Amino acid sequence: MNKVQTPKKPLIFYYLMVLLILTVFNFIVTPQLGRPKVQEVDYGVFLDMAEKKELNQVQVTSGEIVFSDNSTPENYYKTGRMDDIFLVDRLYDAGIKDFGTPIIKQMSPIVSLLLSWVVPIFIFVILGQLLSRYMMKKMGPGGMGNAMSFGKSNAKIYVQSTDGIRFSDVAGEDEAKELLTEIVDYLHNPEKYAQIGASIPKGALLVGPPGTGKTLLAKAVAGEAHVPFFSISGSEFVEMFVGMGAAKVRDLFKQANEKAPCIVFIDEIDTIGKKRDSGPISGGNDEREQTLNQLLTEMDGFDAKKGVIILAATNRPESLDPALLRPGRFDRRIPVELPDLKGREEILKVHAKKVKIGDNVDFSAIAKAAAGASGAELANMINEAALRAVRVGRQYVTQADLEESVEVVIAGYQKKNKILSDKEKMIVAYHEIGHALVAALQNHSAPVTKITIIPRTSGALGYTMQVEQDEHNLMSKAEIENKIATYTGGRVAEQLIFDSITTGASNDIEQATKLARAMITRFGMSDEFGMVALETVGNQYLGGDASLACSPEISAEIDRKVIDVVKAQYNKAEGLLKAHMKELNSLAQYLYYHETITGEEFMDILNESKNSESEGQEQGESLN
C-alpha cells in the first residue's frame, strides 16, 4: 500500500521560514539594489589607462582606487592602492584634477530604509495573515486549540494501491484470516448485513507473540477492502502536556469519520489501554487514564454503520482494561499464534518468492528444524540464507544455506576467533555427545539431527539439535522426564570421563529446573500435590513468566520436589551412559576431530558400536 503523509506543520514553522527568506533578501539582495557594478582589476590596468589618458573619473581612498574610463563611463573599476609616490603626478598628467570626491552615487537613506526594513516587514505580515487564515480553514471549528499542532494524531495514512498487501501475502494464519474476511466482506457489501439486521463488530483485537504478523494482517484487511488505512502506535498518544493524548484520540477518530469507510489500526494498544488503578489512593486523573477514557468514549460514540473498523494489536491482552474489551468496543478477539508445521512451510515459501531458490530445497525439512519460530524469524531465515549464498559467490540459495540460516537465528553466527584449547574442545565434545546419547537411548525423545562443537555468537560452545518428525502439541509426563534426563546428559558425561564438572551446563541446569518445576506447579504431574495450580503464568506471549501462588511452606516443599525430580533423571542419565561407555568414547572422539556431525552419522556410529558389541558377546557365548 502507498503511504500518504499529510504535512501538518505548526504555524510557527511557516513564520520562521518566511522570516529566514526575508532576512536573506534583506542582507544579500537589497544592498545590491541601485548600486552600479564595480569590477576589480589589476593596478597595472589603472596605470595603463592613466598613461593613455582614458580615465574619466577617479576616487582615491586610503585603501583602494575607484575609476571609470572614457569609452564606458557607466562602468566602474577598482584596484588596490599601491605605494606609488608618483600617483598624483600621473593623475594630473591624465587630466584628472579632482580625485577626492566619491564618484558612485549612494542610495537615498529613505529608500534604503524602505527596502531594507519596511518592505520586508510588510511582506512578512501579509504572508503571516494569509497562512493563518489557511491554517484556520484546515483546522475547522475549534482550530484555535490546535494552533500549534498539539493534539494532532500524526497517524500514518495508507491508501489502497495495486501493489498493496493482500491475504495471499500472509501465510500460516488461516484462522485469523478467516475471522478477518468477514470484516472485509462487510466493507464490500454492508447492505447484505443490514438486510438481516446484523452489525459488524466495531473493533477486533489481534493478540499473539511478537513477530507473528499482527500488523501485516491489519494492512492485508485494508488492502483487500480497498479502503484507507490509518496506522498509529499506542506510544504516539503519550505526550508531555496533559490532555494532549486525549486530543490526539479525538483527532484520529475525526479523520477516520471523514474518510469512512476506513480501517484504524492501533499497534501496541496496551501502552494506553492498561487496567486503571482500583486502589484507595488512585486518583484516576493521570494522562494515560485520560487518554484511555477518551478512547472508550470515542469507540462508543462513532457509528459502525459508516464503515469505520477499529483494529488493535497487543502481546499483553491480560493487562488491558476490561472496559476496553467489553462487547460494543473490541467485540472480537483474534488470536495470531505461532505457526504450526504446515504454516511454517507456507511462510517460508511466501518469503522464498523474493529470492532465487535452488531446485533441491526441501522447505518441509527447514520448517521442522525451525519449530517454535515466528513469521518474522522465518523471514529472517530466508534472508540470512540469501546473504550466505552471496558471501560464498553463489547465484541461488541451497538447502545448506537454509539449514545454516536456521542455526544462525537459533544459536547465532559461528565465532571465527573463538579458539578452544584441546582439553576444552574434548570436554565440549563429551558434553554434547552426552546429550545426544541419552536422547537416542530413550524411547520418547526427538531424533538427533545435528551435533556441533563450533562456538556460536550466542555464547554456546556447542549444541545438539533435535527435531520432531511430526507436529507435537502435547507432552506426556514420560516425555518431560526424558527431556530433563537429556538436559542432564552433558554434565553426567563430564563427571564420568573427567571426574570434574564445568560451567558449560549452566543453560542445561536452568532448562531442566524450569521443566521440573512446571511439572509440579502447573501440569499437576506430582503425586503429592495432584491437580492443584501452585503457579500462575503472566505475559504468556512475552516469555510466560510464572509466579508462585502458595504458602511459604508449600513453596519449600515444591523446591524439595523439584530437586528430587532432577536428581532422579540425573541418575537415569548416568545409568544409561555407564552402560554405553564404549559408544560415548567413540562418538566423542569422532566429534572431536570432525567438529560437526549429522544425525545420520551419529546413528550410524552408534548402531555400528552396538552391533560390534553384540557380536563380541555372541562369540564369547559360543566359546563357552
C-alpha positions as CSV (number, residue, x, y, z in Angstrom):
1,M,0.0,0.0,0.0
2,N,1.2,3.5,-0.7
3,K,1.7,5.6,2.4
4,V,0.4,9.2,2.1
5,Q,1.8,11.6,4.6
6,T,-0.3,14.7,5.1
7,P,2.0,17.6,6.1
8,K,0.8,19.1,9.3
9,K,3.5,21.7,10.2
10,P,2.8,24.1,13.0
11,L,2.1,27.7,12.1
12,I,5.3,29.0,13.7
13,F,7.2,26.8,11.2
14,Y,5.9,28.9,8.3
15,Y,6.5,32.1,10.1
16,L,10.1,31.2,10.7
17,M,10.6,30.1,7.0
18,V,9.3,33.4,5.7
19,L,11.4,35.3,8.2
20,L,14.5,33.4,7.1
21,I,13.9,34.2,3.4
22,L,13.3,37.9,4.1
23,T,16.4,38.1,6.2
24,V,18.5,36.7,3.4
25,F,16.7,39.1,1.0
26,N,17.5,42.0,3.3
27,F,21.2,41.3,3.8
28,I,22.1,39.9,0.4
29,V,19.7,41.1,-2.3
30,T,18.6,44.6,-1.0
31,P,22.1,46.1,-0.6
32,Q,22.8,45.4,-4.3
33,L,19.7,47.3,-5.5
34,G,20.5,50.7,-7.0
35,R,24.3,50.2,-6.8
36,P,26.4,50.2,-10.1
37,K,28.5,47.2,-10.9
38,V,32.2,47.6,-9.9
39,Q,34.8,45.4,-11.5
40,E,38.0,44.7,-9.7
41,V,41.2,45.0,-11.9
42,D,44.9,44.9,-11.6
43,Y,46.9,48.1,-10.7
44,G,48.7,47.7,-14.0
45,V,45.4,48.3,-15.8
46,F,44.9,51.5,-13.9
47,L,48.4,52.7,-14.8
48,D,47.9,51.8,-18.5
49,M,44.6,53.7,-18.7
50,A,46.2,56.7,-17.0
51,E,49.1,56.7,-19.4
52,K,46.7,56.6,-22.4
53,K,44.6,59.3,-20.8
54,E,41.5,57.1,-20.9
55,L,40.4,57.8,-17.3
56,N,37.1,59.6,-16.9
57,Q,36.6,59.8,-13.1
58,V,38.8,58.7,-10.2
59,Q,38.3,58.4,-6.5
60,V,41.3,57.8,-4.3
61,T,40.9,56.5,-0.8
62,S,43.3,55.1,1.8
63,G,42.8,51.5,0.6
64,E,41.6,51.5,-2.9
65,I,41.2,53.5,-6.2
66,V,37.8,53.6,-7.9
67,F,37.8,54.9,-11.5
68,S,35.8,54.8,-14.8
69,D,37.0,55.1,-18.4
70,N,36.0,57.5,-21.2
71,S,34.6,54.9,-23.5
72,T,32.1,53.4,-21.0
73,P,31.7,55.9,-18.1
74,E,28.8,53.9,-16.6
75,N,31.3,51.0,-15.9
76,Y,33.4,51.3,-12.7
77,Y,36.6,49.6,-11.8
78,K,38.6,49.4,-8.6
79,T,42.1,48.4,-7.7
80,G,44.2,48.3,-4.6
81,R,46.2,51.4,-3.8
82,M,49.9,50.8,-4.2
83,D,52.8,52.7,-2.5
84,D,53.2,54.9,-5.6
85,I,54.8,58.4,-4.9
86,F,54.1,59.5,-8.5
87,L,50.3,58.8,-8.2
88,V,49.3,62.4,-8.0
89,D,51.5,63.3,-10.9
90,R,50.1,60.5,-13.0
91,L,46.6,61.7,-12.4
92,Y,47.4,65.3,-13.3
93,D,49.1,64.1,-16.5
94,A,45.9,62.1,-17.3
95,G,43.8,65.2,-16.9
96,I,42.2,64.2,-13.5
97,K,42.2,67.2,-11.2
98,D,39.6,66.0,-8.6
99,F,40.2,62.6,-7.2
100,G,38.8,63.0,-3.7
101,T,35.1,63.3,-4.4
102,P,33.0,60.0,-4.4
103,I,32.2,59.0,-7.9
104,I,29.5,56.3,-7.1
105,K,26.2,57.8,-6.0
106,Q,24.8,56.3,-2.8
107,M,21.2,55.3,-2.4
108,S,18.9,57.7,-0.5
109,P,18.7,56.8,3.2
110,I,14.9,56.9,3.0
111,V,14.9,54.5,0.1
112,S,17.4,52.3,1.8
113,L,15.3,52.1,4.9
114,L,12.2,51.3,2.9
115,L,13.9,48.5,1.0
116,S,15.8,47.1,4.0
117,W,13.1,47.1,6.7
118,V,9.7,48.4,5.8
119,V,9.0,46.3,2.7
120,P,10.3,43.0,4.2
121,I,8.2,43.5,7.4
122,F,5.2,44.4,5.3
123,I,5.6,41.2,3.2
124,F,6.1,39.2,6.4
125,V,2.9,40.4,8.0
126,I,0.9,39.9,4.8
127,L,2.2,36.3,4.3
128,G,1.6,35.6,8.0
129,Q,-2.0,36.7,7.8
130,L,-2.6,34.5,4.7
131,L,-1.0,31.5,6.3
132,S,-3.0,32.0,9.5
133,R,-6.3,32.1,7.5
134,Y,-5.3,29.0,5.5
135,M,-4.4,27.0,8.7
136,M,-7.6,28.1,10.4
137,K,-9.6,26.8,7.4
138,K,-7.8,23.5,7.6
139,M,-8.4,23.0,11.3
140,G,-12.1,24.0,11.1
141,P,-14.2,24.7,14.2
142,G,-12.2,24.7,17.4
143,G,-9.0,25.2,15.4
144,M,-7.5,27.7,17.9
145,G,-7.0,24.8,20.3
146,N,-4.7,23.1,17.7
147,A,-2.9,26.2,16.5
148,M,0.5,24.8,17.3
149,S,-0.5,21.3,16.0
150,F,-0.8,19.9,19.6
151,G,-3.5,17.3,19.7
152,K,-2.9,16.1,16.1
153,S,-2.9,12.3,15.9
154,N,0.0,12.1,13.4
155,A,-1.4,8.9,12.1
156,K,0.2,7.4,9.0
157,I,-2.4,7.1,6.3
158,Y,-2.1,4.3,3.8
159,V,-4.4,4.3,0.7
160,Q,-5.2,1.3,-1.4
161,S,-2.9,0.6,-4.4
162,T,-2.3,-2.1,-7.0
163,D,0.7,-3.4,-5.2
164,G,-0.9,-3.3,-1.7
165,I,-0.7,-6.2,0.8
166,R,-3.3,-9.0,0.4
167,F,-4.3,-12.0,2.4
168,S,-2.2,-14.1,-0.1
169,D,0.9,-12.3,1.3
170,V,0.1,-13.6,4.8
171,A,0.7,-17.3,5.4
172,G,0.4,-19.6,8.3
173,E,-2.6,-17.7,10.0
174,D,-5.6,-19.3,8.3
175,E,-7.9,-19.0,11.3
176,A,-7.1,-15.3,11.8
177,K,-7.6,-14.6,8.1
178,E,-11.0,-16.4,8.1
179,L,-12.2,-14.2,11.0
180,L,-11.0,-11.0,9.3
181,T,-12.5,-12.0,6.0
182,E,-15.9,-11.2,7.4
183,I,-14.9,-7.6,8.1
184,V,-13.6,-7.3,4.6
185,D,-16.9,-8.6,3.2
186,Y,-18.9,-6.1,5.4
187,L,-16.9,-3.2,4.0
188,H,-17.6,-4.5,0.4
189,N,-21.3,-5.4,0.9
190,P,-22.8,-3.6,4.0
191,E,-26.3,-4.0,2.6
192,K,-26.2,-7.8,3.0
193,Y,-25.7,-7.4,6.7
194,A,-28.2,-4.5,7.1
195,Q,-31.0,-6.6,5.5
196,I,-30.8,-9.2,8.2
197,G,-30.2,-6.7,11.0
198,A,-26.7,-7.8,11.7
199,S,-24.0,-5.3,12.7
200,I,-20.3,-5.8,12.1
201,P,-18.0,-5.7,15.2
202,K,-16.8,-2.2,16.0
203,G,-13.4,-3.5,16.8
204,A,-11.2,-6.5,16.6
205,L,-8.2,-7.2,18.9
206,L,-5.3,-9.1,17.4
207,V,-3.3,-10.9,20.2
208,G,-0.3,-13.1,19.9
209,P,3.5,-13.2,20.4
210,P,5.8,-10.7,18.7
211,G,6.6,-11.3,15.1
212,T,3.5,-13.4,14.2
213,G,2.2,-10.8,11.6
214,K,-0.5,-8.8,13.5
215,T,0.4,-5.6,11.8
216,L,0.7,-7.4,8.4
217,L,-2.8,-8.9,8.9
218,A,-4.3,-5.4,9.6
219,K,-2.7,-4.0,6.4
220,A,-4.0,-7.0,4.5
221,V,-7.5,-6.3,5.6
222,A,-7.3,-2.7,4.3
223,G,-5.7,-4.0,1.1
224,E,-8.5,-6.5,0.5
225,A,-11.2,-4.0,1.4
226,H,-9.7,-1.2,-0.8
227,V,-10.2,1.4,1.9
228,P,-7.9,3.9,3.6
229,F,-5.9,2.6,6.5
230,F,-4.9,4.7,9.5
231,S,-1.9,3.3,11.4
232,I,-0.7,4.7,14.8
233,S,1.2,3.2,17.7
234,G,-0.1,3.4,21.2
235,S,3.1,5.2,22.4
236,E,2.3,8.1,20.0
237,F,-0.6,9.1,22.2
238,V,1.7,9.7,25.1
239,E,2.6,13.4,25.3
240,M,4.5,15.7,27.7
241,F,1.5,18.0,28.0
242,V,-1.6,16.9,30.0
243,G,-4.6,16.3,27.8
244,M,-2.7,16.0,24.5
245,G,-3.2,12.2,24.4
246,A,-7.0,12.6,24.6
247,A,-6.8,15.4,21.9
248,K,-4.9,13.0,19.6
249,V,-7.6,10.3,20.1
250,R,-10.3,12.9,19.2
251,D,-8.4,14.0,16.1
252,L,-7.8,10.4,15.0
253,F,-11.5,9.5,15.1
254,K,-12.4,12.8,13.5
255,Q,-10.1,11.9,10.5
256,A,-11.5,8.4,10.4
257,N,-15.1,9.6,10.2
258,E,-14.2,12.0,7.4
259,K,-12.6,9.2,5.3
260,A,-15.1,6.4,6.1
261,P,-15.3,3.6,5.2
262,C,-11.8,3.0,6.5
263,I,-9.7,1.0,9.0
264,V,-8.0,2.4,12.1
265,F,-5.1,0.3,13.4
266,I,-3.6,1.0,16.8
267,D,-0.5,-1.0,17.4
268,E,0.7,-1.9,20.9
269,I,-2.6,-0.7,22.4
270,D,-1.6,-1.9,25.9
271,T,0.5,1.3,26.1
272,I,-2.7,3.4,26.6
273,G,-5.2,0.6,27.4
274,K,-3.8,-0.8,30.7
275,K,-6.1,-1.5,33.5
276,R,-7.0,1.5,35.5
277,D,-5.9,1.6,39.2
278,S,-8.5,0.5,41.6
279,G,-6.6,1.1,44.9
280,P,-7.9,3.6,47.5
281,I,-5.1,6.1,46.7
282,S,-5.5,6.2,43.0
283,G,-6.9,9.4,41.7
284,G,-7.6,8.3,38.1
285,N,-6.5,11.6,36.8
286,D,-3.2,10.9,35.1
287,E,-2.5,11.5,31.4
288,R,-2.7,7.8,30.4
289,E,-6.1,7.3,32.0
290,Q,-7.5,10.4,30.4
291,T,-6.3,9.1,27.0
292,L,-7.9,5.7,27.7
293,N,-11.2,7.3,28.8
294,Q,-11.3,9.4,25.6
295,L,-10.7,6.2,23.6
296,L,-13.5,4.5,25.3
297,T,-15.8,7.5,24.7
298,E,-14.9,7.7,21.0
299,M,-15.4,4.0,20.5
300,D,-18.9,4.3,22.0
301,G,-19.7,7.5,20.0
302,F,-18.9,6.6,16.4
303,D,-21.4,4.7,14.2
304,A,-20.0,1.4,12.9
305,K,-22.5,1.5,10.0
306,K,-20.3,4.2,8.4
307,G,-17.7,1.5,7.9
308,V,-15.1,2.6,10.4
309,I,-13.4,-0.5,11.7
310,I,-11.0,-0.4,14.7
311,L,-8.2,-3.0,14.7
312,A,-5.7,-3.1,17.5
313,A,-2.7,-5.4,18.3
314,T,-1.1,-6.4,21.5
315,N,1.0,-9.1,23.0
316,R,-0.2,-8.4,26.6
317,P,-4.0,-8.9,26.5
318,E,-4.2,-9.7,30.2
319,S,-3.1,-6.1,31.0
320,L,-5.9,-4.4,29.1
321,D,-8.8,-2.6,30.9
322,P,-12.0,-4.7,31.0
323,A,-14.0,-1.7,29.7
324,L,-11.9,-1.8,26.5
325,L,-12.7,-5.5,25.9
326,R,-16.4,-5.4,26.5
327,P,-18.9,-6.0,23.7
328,G,-19.5,-2.8,21.7
329,R,-15.9,-1.9,21.7
330,F,-13.5,-4.7,20.9
331,D,-16.1,-7.3,20.1
332,R,-13.8,-9.8,18.5
333,R,-10.6,-11.2,19.8
334,I,-8.5,-12.8,17.1
335,P,-5.5,-15.0,18.2
336,V,-2.4,-14.7,16.0
337,E,-0.4,-17.6,17.3
338,L,3.0,-19.0,16.3
339,P,2.6,-21.0,13.1
340,D,2.4,-24.8,13.1
341,L,4.5,-27.1,10.9
342,K,2.3,-26.5,7.8
343,G,2.1,-22.8,8.5
344,R,5.9,-22.5,8.8
345,E,6.3,-24.2,5.5
346,E,3.8,-21.9,3.8
347,I,5.5,-18.8,5.3
348,L,8.9,-20.0,4.1
349,K,7.5,-20.4,0.6
350,V,6.0,-16.9,0.6
351,H,9.2,-15.2,1.6
352,A,11.2,-17.5,-0.7
353,K,9.4,-16.0,-3.7
354,K,11.6,-12.9,-3.3
355,V,14.9,-14.7,-3.7
356,K,16.4,-17.3,-6.1
357,I,16.0,-20.8,-4.7
358,G,17.7,-23.9,-5.9
359,D,15.7,-26.9,-7.2
360,N,16.6,-29.3,-4.4
361,V,15.4,-27.2,-1.5
362,D,13.1,-29.0,0.9
363,F,11.0,-26.4,2.8
364,S,9.4,-29.2,4.9
365,A,12.7,-30.1,6.5
366,I,13.5,-26.5,7.2
367,A,10.0,-26.0,8.8
368,K,10.6,-29.0,11.0
369,A,14.0,-27.6,12.2
370,A,12.5,-24.2,12.9
371,A,9.9,-25.4,15.4
372,G,8.6,-22.5,17.5
373,A,9.8,-19.8,15.1
374,S,7.6,-16.8,14.4
375,G,6.8,-15.5,10.9
376,A,9.4,-12.7,11.4
377,E,12.0,-15.2,12.3
378,L,11.2,-17.4,9.3
379,A,11.5,-14.3,7.0
380,N,14.9,-13.6,8.6
381,M,16.0,-17.2,8.0
382,I,15.3,-16.8,4.2
383,N,17.2,-13.5,4.2
384,E,20.1,-15.0,6.1
385,A,20.3,-17.9,3.6
386,A,20.3,-15.4,0.7
387,L,23.1,-13.4,2.3
388,R,25.1,-16.6,2.9
389,A,24.7,-17.6,-0.8
390,V,26.1,-14.1,-1.8
391,R,29.0,-14.5,0.6
392,V,30.1,-17.8,-1.0
393,G,29.6,-16.4,-4.5
394,R,26.5,-18.5,-5.4
395,Q,23.6,-17.2,-7.6
396,Y,20.9,-19.1,-5.7
397,V,20.0,-20.4,-2.3
398,T,20.6,-24.1,-1.5
399,Q,19.4,-26.4,1.2
400,A,22.7,-26.0,3.1
401,D,22.2,-22.2,3.1
402,L,18.8,-22.6,4.7
403,E,20.0,-25.1,7.3
404,E,22.8,-22.8,8.3
405,S,20.3,-19.8,8.5
406,V,18.2,-21.8,11.0
407,E,21.2,-22.2,13.2
408,V,22.1,-18.6,12.8
409,V,18.7,-17.4,14.0
410,I,18.6,-20.0,16.8
411,A,22.2,-20.0,18.1
412,G,23.9,-17.1,16.3
413,Y,26.8,-17.0,13.9
414,Q,29.9,-19.1,14.1
415,K,32.6,-17.4,16.1
416,K,35.7,-17.3,13.9
417,N,38.0,-16.0,16.6
418,K,36.8,-18.3,19.5
419,I,39.6,-20.9,19.8
420,L,39.2,-23.6,22.4
421,S,42.1,-25.5,23.9
422,D,42.4,-29.2,23.2
423,K,41.2,-30.0,26.6
424,E,38.2,-27.7,26.5
425,K,37.3,-29.0,23.0
426,M,37.4,-32.5,24.3
427,I,35.2,-31.6,27.3
428,V,32.6,-29.9,24.9
429,A,32.7,-33.0,22.6
430,Y,31.9,-35.4,25.5
431,H,29.3,-32.9,26.9
432,E,27.3,-32.7,23.6
433,I,27.6,-36.5,22.9
434,G,26.3,-37.0,26.4
435,H,23.1,-35.1,25.5
436,A,22.7,-36.8,22.2
437,L,23.4,-40.3,23.5
438,V,20.9,-40.0,26.4
439,A,18.3,-38.7,23.9
440,A,18.9,-41.6,21.5
441,L,18.8,-44.3,24.2
442,Q,15.3,-43.2,25.4
443,N,12.0,-44.1,23.7
444,H,10.1,-40.8,23.8
445,S,12.8,-38.3,22.7
446,A,13.0,-36.4,19.4
447,P,15.7,-37.7,17.0
448,V,19.1,-36.0,17.0
449,T,19.7,-34.2,13.7
450,K,23.0,-32.4,14.3
451,I,25.8,-32.1,16.8
452,T,28.5,-29.4,16.7
453,I,31.2,-28.1,19.0
454,I,31.8,-24.9,16.9
455,P,31.2,-21.9,19.2
456,R,28.4,-19.5,18.4
457,T,27.9,-15.8,19.0
458,S,25.0,-16.6,21.4
459,G,27.7,-17.9,23.9
460,A,27.1,-21.6,23.2
461,L,30.4,-23.6,22.8
462,G,28.4,-26.3,21.1
463,Y,24.9,-27.7,20.8
464,T,22.8,-30.7,20.0
465,M,19.8,-30.2,17.7
466,Q,16.8,-32.4,18.0
467,V,13.9,-32.2,15.5
468,E,10.4,-33.7,16.0
469,Q,9.3,-35.6,13.0
470,D,5.6,-34.6,13.5
471,E,3.8,-31.7,15.0
472,H,3.9,-32.1,18.7
473,N,1.3,-30.2,20.8
474,L,1.1,-32.3,24.0
475,M,3.8,-33.7,26.2
476,S,3.3,-36.6,28.5
477,K,5.0,-37.0,31.9
478,A,7.4,-39.5,30.5
479,E,8.4,-37.2,27.6
480,I,9.1,-34.4,30.0
481,E,11.2,-36.6,32.3
482,N,13.2,-37.8,29.2
483,K,13.8,-34.2,28.2
484,I,15.1,-33.4,31.7
485,A,17.3,-36.5,31.5
486,T,18.6,-35.3,28.2
487,Y,19.5,-31.9,29.7
488,T,21.5,-33.6,32.4
489,G,23.3,-35.9,30.0
490,G,26.1,-33.3,29.3
491,R,27.0,-32.8,32.9
492,V,26.9,-36.6,33.5
493,A,29.3,-37.2,30.7
494,E,31.8,-34.7,32.1
495,Q,31.6,-36.3,35.5
496,L,32.1,-39.8,34.2
497,I,35.0,-39.1,31.9
498,F,36.9,-36.2,33.6
499,D,35.8,-36.7,37.2
500,S,35.1,-33.0,37.3
501,I,32.3,-30.6,36.3
502,T,32.4,-27.3,34.4
503,T,30.3,-24.2,33.9
504,G,29.2,-25.5,30.5
505,A,25.9,-26.9,31.8
506,S,24.5,-23.6,33.2
507,N,21.8,-23.4,30.5
508,D,21.0,-27.1,30.8
509,I,20.5,-26.7,34.6
510,E,18.2,-23.7,34.0
511,Q,16.1,-25.6,31.4
512,A,15.9,-28.8,33.5
513,T,14.9,-26.9,36.6
514,K,12.2,-24.9,34.8
515,L,10.7,-28.1,33.3
516,A,10.7,-29.9,36.7
517,R,9.0,-27.0,38.4
518,A,6.4,-26.7,35.7
519,M,5.6,-30.4,36.1
520,I,4.7,-29.9,39.8
521,T,3.2,-26.4,39.9
522,R,1.4,-26.1,36.5
523,F,0.9,-29.5,34.9
524,G,-0.2,-31.4,38.1
525,M,2.3,-34.3,37.5
526,S,3.2,-35.0,41.1
527,D,1.5,-37.4,43.5
528,E,2.0,-35.1,46.5
529,F,0.1,-32.1,45.1
530,G,-2.0,-33.6,42.3
531,M,-4.2,-31.3,40.1
532,V,-3.6,-28.1,42.0
533,A,-2.3,-24.9,40.4
534,L,0.5,-23.7,42.5
535,E,1.9,-21.2,40.0
536,T,0.3,-18.5,37.7
537,V,1.7,-17.6,34.4
538,G,1.7,-13.9,33.3
539,N,2.6,-12.5,29.9
540,Q,2.0,-15.7,28.1
541,Y,3.2,-14.1,24.8
542,L,6.2,-12.5,26.3
543,G,8.2,-15.3,27.9
544,G,5.5,-16.7,30.2
545,D,7.0,-15.6,33.5
546,A,5.4,-17.5,36.4
547,S,4.8,-16.5,40.0
548,L,4.0,-18.8,42.9
549,A,0.5,-18.7,44.4
550,C,1.0,-20.8,47.5
551,S,2.2,-20.5,51.1
552,P,5.9,-20.5,52.1
553,E,5.6,-24.0,53.5
554,I,4.3,-25.3,50.2
555,S,6.9,-23.4,48.3
556,A,9.7,-25.0,50.3
557,E,8.1,-28.4,49.6
558,I,8.0,-27.6,45.9
559,D,11.7,-26.8,45.9
560,R,12.5,-30.2,47.5
561,K,10.3,-32.0,45.0
562,V,12.0,-30.2,42.1
563,I,15.4,-31.3,43.4
564,D,14.2,-34.9,43.7
565,V,12.8,-34.9,40.1
566,V,16.1,-33.5,38.6
567,K,18.2,-35.9,40.7
568,A,16.2,-38.9,39.6
569,Q,16.6,-38.0,35.9
570,Y,20.3,-37.3,36.5
571,N,20.7,-40.8,37.9
572,K,18.8,-42.2,35.0
573,A,21.1,-40.5,32.5
574,E,24.2,-41.7,34.5
575,G,23.0,-45.3,34.3
576,L,22.4,-45.0,30.5
577,L,25.9,-43.6,29.8
578,K,27.7,-46.0,32.2
579,A,26.1,-48.9,30.2
580,H,27.3,-47.4,26.9
581,M,30.7,-46.1,27.7
582,K,32.2,-47.5,24.5
583,E,29.7,-45.7,22.3
584,L,30.2,-42.5,24.4
585,N,34.0,-42.6,23.8
586,S,33.9,-43.5,20.1
587,L,31.3,-40.8,19.3
588,A,33.1,-38.1,21.3
589,Q,36.4,-38.9,19.6
590,Y,34.7,-38.7,16.2
591,L,33.0,-35.4,17.1
592,Y,36.3,-34.0,18.4
593,Y,38.1,-34.5,15.1
594,H,35.1,-33.6,12.8
595,E,33.6,-30.8,15.0
596,T,30.2,-31.2,13.3
597,I,28.3,-34.4,12.6
598,T,24.8,-35.0,11.3
599,G,22.1,-37.1,12.9
600,E,22.7,-39.9,10.3
601,E,26.4,-40.1,11.1
602,F,25.6,-40.2,14.8
603,M,23.2,-43.0,14.5
604,D,25.5,-45.0,12.1
605,I,28.4,-44.9,14.6
606,L,26.0,-45.7,17.5
607,N,24.5,-48.7,15.7
608,E,27.9,-49.9,14.5
609,S,29.2,-49.8,18.0
610,K,26.2,-51.7,19.3
611,N,26.5,-54.3,16.6
612,S,30.2,-54.9,17.2
613,E,29.5,-55.2,20.9
614,S,26.6,-57.8,20.4
615,E,28.8,-59.8,18.0
616,G,31.6,-59.9,20.6
617,Q,29.1,-61.2,23.2
618,E,27.8,-63.9,20.8
619,Q,31.4,-65.0,20.1
620,G,32.1,-65.2,23.8
621,E,29.0,-67.4,24.4
622,S,29.9,-69.7,21.5
623,L,33.4,-70.2,23.1
624,N,31.9,-71.1,26.4
